[in-house]
Amino acid sequence: MSSSLLTNTAAMTALQTLRSVSNSLQTTENRISSGFRVATASDNSAYWSIATSMRADNAALSAVSDSLGLSAATVDTEYTALTATVGSDGNSGLTKLQALLVEAKTAGIDRNKIQAEITQIQQDMKNTAKSATFNGVNWLSTNTATPSTVNLISSFSRIGGTPTINYIQVTVANYSLYTGGATPTGFLDQVSAATSVSVDTIDISALTDSTTDQTTLDKLIGQVTSALNTVSQSAADLGAIKNRISNNSDFVKTLMDSVTRGVSQLVDADMNAESTRLSALQTQQQLGIQALSIANQNSQSILSLFK
């Protein structure tokens, strides 16, 4: 091969190789330092676009997860209050009230003392309903400002470019114990046509052992039993919603993890492979520098011909 002072072909070849190795080395170092194989759109526009969309979906799912947490707390508050209103083991709530009215059927019993207990239960149930407030929301003690329905965000999905948000719809009237106003419609403050009183205003202190008053007690027992069944059903329905929210919350968290893993498969760098590639490229760079040095020395050797 001829030698030329103007064109050093070996040096040019060595320089091109060294430049290519240096570019690859820089890419590998960037991947190792950032942890990403696709950090920008220029790295891989298709994967970068998909990953960006999936990250946006994950952000939306994170918002759904937060909303589900808030909804769960709200529903749990209302559910706890409804359960307390129903009572348990005949010691409180409507269960105790029903037992007291049955006890009042006993001939010669002091109904004034029984009414004193009934009054305490009535006040306790009303206080329980008023206390069932979370973040300013109360479905048990309502008024005209309370919305008739509430939509609880349950999920987010996207097909193509179309996002879809699903809800759990709650009808507040299905859980209202007290509504107030001129004509109350709550389970416990609505006036019964049969007794002309509401559960909240039952008063047996003036009743006697007469047949008429015994019939009145039967009607009151029936009214409280009906209210007990209604409130129990409402608590069961709210319990089902509570479980649904819990299941949705678990699913959303699992889905977020799945999306995160999907993004990782697209854009994350394989650190084992990159570290191996880094060692190989560093060796190639050193060899390229030596090759370039040797190629440059060839030009210097031509000078010896002229000595």
C-alpha angles and dihedrals in degrees: 000000000000122000122228132187091205100049122034101190094180092052091048091051092047091048093052091049092048091048091052092048091048092052091049090047091052091050091050093047090051091052092049094047095045099032090226129116088189108033099151138022090258090063093060117338096197096050092041091053093048092047092049091053092047091050089052089051090050090052089053090048089051089055089049089051091052091047091050089052090054092045091049091053091049095048092045090054093051092043093051091051093048091050090050090050091054089050128202137244090007092284102111148003125020092335090061092042091054091049092051093052090050088050089051089064089072112110115249095009120145102252093182090068092046089050089054088060092043091053091052091051091049092051092044093052091049092049090048091053093048091048093053091096126130122175089346093306122124123167097174101056106037141167139188091286092059112102115244093226134025125202115213113198108238108168148358128213137166127206110189106317095334117099120203126199119194127202142200105226117214121196104211094203089066090067105030113124095173128022102164120198129108093304110029117205101184121122092251104032100042112109114239118228089217097054103019089227136084126236086254093058103040110141121177098167093107097046121110139190092275120127091245093052092045088054089050089053090051090054092048091050089051091049093051092044090053091049090048091053092046095049091044090054090048090051090049091050091048089048089056090051089049091054091046091053090048091051092047091049092053091047093050091051091049090047091051089054090049092051091048090053090048092053089047091055090054104044112011119104121238098238094196091054093042094051090051090048090049092057092048093048093048089054091047090050092053091049090048091053090051091048091051090048091051092048091052091050089059089069091052091053090061089067090066088066090066098050 
